[in-house]
Amino acid sequence: MTIKELAQELNISTTTVSRVLTGQEKKYRISSKTALRVRDGARKHQFAPNQIARNLRLQETNTIGLIIPDISNPFFANLARTVEIELRKRDKMILLCDTKDKTSLEKESLHLLLGRKVDGLLVAPVGKKCDHFIKNSKIPIVLIDRYFKDQAIPFVTTDNYQGAYSATKFLIQKGHQNIACIQGLWHTSVNENRILGYRQAMEDHTIPDKFIQISGSGYSIQNGYESTQELLRKRNRPTAIFALNNQIALGAMKAIKEAGLHIPEDISLIAFDEQPYFELLSPALTAIQQPMQDIGKVAVETLFKLMSGETAENRMLKPNFIERESVKSIHL
């Protein structure tokens, strides 16, 4: 059944039927009685509006592209879920692309989504170059989690510097000086800011440079595992490890267990990125919690501002420190 046929059967204008089915009855002051007749008639005939035709008429697709580095990482999986929930509230669909932390796949994903005529883009970028995003600045783009310095593309992220600073400071207050930091992708803004926070906390507490140890090269379990193995082989092994994401922390835990050591008795551990299962581990893992739901919500709000022709500000949200059982006090 077409919308015209439905309107004829109900003896109501096509325009009125269209407005009711698109949720605009209040805007056009259509009575609740009429709106109910239209919806009952649509249900009776299992009528569904031709969304493709509507999109062509309005020159929009009601879809938003989301590009993330690694869907297997719980952080980005949860982020995607939060974004999808927020977009669904606005009757928008999500098209998801996983770049596997590769710039080549990021460019390919961007090309694919532009070809699909998405109304806007939310991107957690991989590399330190953003030329391919700048070239497509006509479409609204908001960066999530990671961003580019000195570029005009709006972003929403956590205050990674402050989160890393507070984690390192906590370890120092527990008596640790020999604190190793296992990093992720070195060229990302997230990693750089967390390293800066770690270094600044060490310097502010006059910890000698010889104790500043930065290992690793990726946000993976394997990186955490191999980097921790290397750290544990050192003659003066660290008394604490600060893992710059949840995956790295899991790899570190595996290496510590295989070495016959125990957390926190032999070595303390803190992770950046809280996960629901951290409190179920033995010992429960101390972590920096990012405001996941707020990041997704604010990112979507920011994108819709751009899509409406408004300007949007960068947002840096405050992280939360969760103390559990994985850090030992070593004060004499």
N, C-alpha and C positions, 0 to 999 in steps of 0.2 A: 504494500500500500504506500502511495506517495503522500506527501503532506497535503497536497491539493485534494486528493480523494478523502483523506481523513477530515479535512475542513468541510468538505461538501456533506459528508455523512452527518457531522455534528451541527451543520448549518451555522458555522462560525467562519469568519474570514481567515484566509491562509496566514495573514500577518499575525493575527491574534494567536493562532495555534503555534506558530513559530516562536513567538515571544514567550509563551508559557513553557514550551519544551526546552527553551534555552535559559529558563529561570529568570525571566525579566518581567514577570507579571506585576510585581510591586512597582517597578520603575514606570510602567505604562498604565498603572492603576486598573489592572484587570481584576474583576471580582474573584473572590475565592471560589464561588460557585462555578464560574466559567472555567477557572483553572482546574478545578477538580474534574469537570466533564472532559476536558482535553486529556488529562492524564489517565483517566479511566478508559477513554477511547483508545489511547495509545497502547495501554497495557492489553486491552482486549484484542487488538490486532497485532500485538508484538511489534509495534512500530518503532523503528530506530532511525533517527535523523541521519542523512547522508553527510558524515563528517568530512569526507574528502571534498565534496562539493562546497560545503560551508568554508573549509579552509582556503579553497581556491578563490572564493568570493571575497573573503576577508584578508587574503594574502598572508595567512599565518598557518602554522601547522599544529599549534598547541603542544609542541614537543620541546624539551630542553635537553641538550647534550651534556653528559657528565663524563669527563675524562679523568681517570685515576691511575696511579702507577702500579697497583698490585691488589687485585680483589681478594687474594688469599690472605692478605694482611688484615687481621681483625679490625684494625683502626679504620682502614678504608672501606671495609665491608659495612661496618657500623655507620660510617659517614654516608655511604651510598643509601643505606636504609633510611637514615634521617632525612636526607634530601628528597627521596622518593615520597615519604610521608608528607613533607611540606608542599611538594609540587601537586600531589593528589588533592590536597585541600583547595588548590587553585585550579583544579580541573586540567592539569598539565600532565603529559606523559614524559617518561624519562627514557633516553637512549644512552646506554652505558657502554663505554669503551675502556678496556684495560691495556695500558701501554707496556706492561712488564718492565717498567723502569728504563725504557728505551726511547730515545728522542725520535728515531726513525718511525716507530709505531705511533708516537704522539702526533707527528706530522700527518701520518696516514689516517689516524683517527679524526683529526681536525678536518681533513679533506672530505672524509666520509660524511661527517655530520653536517658540514656546510652543504654538501650535495643533497642531503635530506631536508634542507631548508629549515633547520631548527630555529626557534625563536630567540634562543640565547644559549650561552655556554657557561658551565661551571667546570673549572679545570684545576686539578692538583698537578702542576707541571713537574717534569722530570729533570731537565737540564738547566743550565745557567743562561741559555740563549732564548730569546723570546721573539725573534724576528717574524716567525711564522704566525704569531698571535697579533703582532703589531700590524702586519699586512692585512689582516682581516678585522680591523678595528671597527668596521661599520656594523658588525654584529655585536650586541652586548656580551661582554665577557667578564666574569668575576673569578678570581683565583682563590682557591681554598687551600689552607694549610701552608703550602709553599708559595712564594711570590718572587718578583724580580725587583731589586733595588733600583731606585731612580727611574722607574717606569710608571706610566700613567694608568696602568691597568689596576682597577680596584681589587683589594684582597681582603679576606677574612681569615685570621689565623689565631693561634694561641701565643701568649707572650712566652716564647720558648727560652729567651734569655733569663727571665725571672724564674721560670720553672727549674732550669738547670742550676741557677745560682742557689736557690733554696735547697735543692737536693744535696748539692756539694757542701753547702754550709752546715746542713744537718749532720753529714758524715764527719765533718771537722769538729763539730760540737760534741760528737760522740768519741772524740779522741783520735780519729783517723787523720793521717797525713799522706801516707802512701796510697793515694786514690787513683786508680786507673779509670780512664774514660774510653769506652768502646763506641766509636762513632758509626754513623750510617753513610749515606752518600755525601762525600765531602763538599760537593759543589752546590748543594741545595741550601736555600735560606734557612730552613729549619735546622739543619745540621750545624751551619755556621753560627747561628744564634745560641744554640745549646753549648757548643764548644766555648763561645765567648763567655757565657754564664759560668761554666765550669772553671775556666781560667781566671776570671775575675774574682770568684770566691776564694780560690787558692791564693791569689795575690793579696787580696784584702786581709787574709789571715796569715800573711807572711810565710806561706809554705814554700820551701826552697824549690827551684826549678827542677832539681833532680827527681822530685817526686811527681812531676807532671808527666803522665804517660797517656798518650792518645793512640789507640789502635783501631783497626777495622776499616772497612771500605764499603759497607752496604747494610741495608735494613733487613737482614735475613737471619734465620736461625743458624745457618752455616757460618756466617761471619762471626756471630757471637760465640759459637763453639770453637772455631779455629783461633780467634783472637784470645779467648780465655786460655786455651791450651798454651799459647805462646807466653802469656803473662805468667802462668803458673810454673813455667819452666825457668823463670828468672830466679837468680840467687836471692835477690831481695824482692820477693813477690809482693804484690799489693795486699793491703789488709782489707781493701774495699774496692768494688767495681761499680761504676755508674754506667748502666747500659742505656744508650740513647733512644731505644724504642723497645716495645714488648717482645718482638721476635728475637732481637739480640739478647735480651734477658733470658729467654728460654734456652738459647744456645749456650749461654754462660752457665746456666744451671746444669745442663747436661755435662759440660766439660768438668765442672767442679765435682759432680757426682762420680764421674768416671775416674777422677784422680784420687778418689777415696777421701775427699774432704767434705766438710759439712758447712751449711749456711745456718746461722751466722757464726758458729763456733770458730771455724777456721778462716772464713772470709765473708765479709758483708756484701750485700747486693741491693741496689736500687734500680728501678726501671722508670724510664720516661714513657708514659702511656699506660694508664690503668686499664685493666681488663676484668670482667666479672669473675673469671676463674682464679685471679691472683689471690683472693682471700681463701680459696679452697686448697691452695698449695701448702705443702709442709716443708719449711715454714711459710706462712702467708707473706706475700711479697710487698714490701714498701714501694710506693709508686707515686709519680706525678700524674694526676688525672687532668686530661684536657676536657673542656666543656663541650662534649660532642654534640649534644642536642642544640646548644646555643650556636655552635659553629654552622651547622646545617641550616638552622632557621634564619640566622642573620645573613648567610650567604644567599639564600633564596630571596629574602627581602631586598638585599642589595641589588640582585640581578633584576628584580621586578621594577625597582626604581629606575635603573638604566633603560629598561624596556619601555618605560613610560616617558622617557626623555628627561628624567631628572638626573642631577649629579649625585654621586655616591662617595662616601668617605671610607677610607681604609679602617678596618676594625681589628684590634688586637685584644683578645679576650684573656681574662685572668685564669691561670691554672690552679688546681687544688692539690695540696700535699696530703697524702694518706700514709700515716705511719702504721706499720705492722710489725712483723717479727724477724725480718731479714737483716737487721742491722744490730751489731753488737757494740756495746760501749767498751772501749779499751783504755779508759783512763786508769792510770796507776794509783 
